[in-house]
């Protein structure tokens, strides 16, 4: 395949990637966006494999076959509720690939550069390996936290900021010595030492972040993986990889900014560690009053007697895999003449768009799903709100208590509705570790139990 045809294929693939991002910007065009992405990646792989520089097709076919088989197996086995873990572990693959490609590119005996080209190549290698190493261990820790293998509470080591700063300064110093150094022995040792430090930095940074910030962490790691891929593209001289990596890196960074804004926090505040220092403790009613428990029959009567119902899904719905019974409940209520809508908080769940993905899988109509800013003002005119496994995103302390750790964070103001029914297993706090006064308000009722079992019970009672 000639270089001209390869360049044309890369340009076409780049356009398809951009169209893919555009398609994924809303639910109606998401399927089309996925198709664009698949076509772009197929075109990119085909053009790369058929280029003159590529040999050893037998090995390529074998490795692609193994990768495709693993991908199909994972796609069939992984549930939609496990998407956050899958996204995190896929980010780690990109990070480790950048590390391996960078080190291999540096020790490759066929790679010879002189003067400014040598300097540029060494900078590309160093930055690519550094970003990839941080992305790898950070993503592995994120996977562990989302999977429950690692506790969600942040690991707050004394002088952790000093440790992080020292690690960055040491890596910067090694980088100065690495670039322009003669020979391969000492520079390679320095590259390996830097890689180990970067592994530790990625581990430490994500370990210090609480579970409440996991959606931002996922989008942040998405950005890291993009920049790692872009750096790999520079190392390999692959223009399309540079473009694709830059698209992923910039979109991940923008998404991180949007989500931090939705939490009224800065990205630096999230990275340096924030919520979750006390997570999982049981709330005592104290001066706030007593929580009022309710039953399935009472809740069913409330829903049937309402004209407008809003459902607020949270991580508890994902854990219980209750999205399908929830959809069945909404259909039953709609047949009874009840208007049912869903209210989605930007950081609900454990990854960006987590609730949207679950509702789409359950075939909830797109026109029934509303973002926080679209529906908050309507809650005061809503007869009943059903909060399913959500906590911090409906906590009035964010607006009413200036001393709260979540003060200033935009939340769904469900307490303005006629009646609020909260489905929870217990009175425990959310991942932010913050007590929720919503549970003790006069118009709030607590319906305890597993979300899926409770919704199935409501289906029978409605």
CORPEGI-V960739 format. One line per field, one symbol per residue. ss: DSSP state (@ for helix, = for strand, . for the rest). burial: # if it has 9 or more other ideal C-beta (glycine too) atoms within 8 Angstrom, else .. Layout:
ss->???
burial->???
This chain:
ss->..@@@@@@@@@@@@@@@@@@@@@......@@@@@@@@@@@@@@@@@@@@.......@@@@@@@@@@@@@@@@@@@@@..@@@@@@@@@@@@@@@@@@@@@@@@@@@@.......@@@@@@@@@@@@@@@@@@@@@@@@@@@@@@@@@............@@@@@@@@@@@@@@@@@@@......@@@@@@@@@@@@@@@@@@@@@@@...@@@@@@@@@@@@@@@@@@@@@@@@@@..@@@@@@@@@@@@@@@@@@@@@@@@....@@@@@..........=...@@@....=..@@@@@@@@@...======.@@@@@@..@@@@@@@@@@@@@...======.........@@@@@@@@....@@@===@@@@@@@@@@..=====...@@@..@@@@.............@@@..======...=........@@@@...=====..@@@@@@@@@@@.
burial->....###.##.#############....##..#####.###.##.####.#..#.....#.............#...#....#######.##.######.###.##...........#############################...#.###.....#..##..##.##..##.###.#.....##.######.########################################.################.######.####.#.###.#####.#...#.......#..#.#.###.###.#.################.######.###...#.#############.#######.#.#...###.#..##..#..#################.....####.#.#####.#.######...#######.######..####.#.#########.##
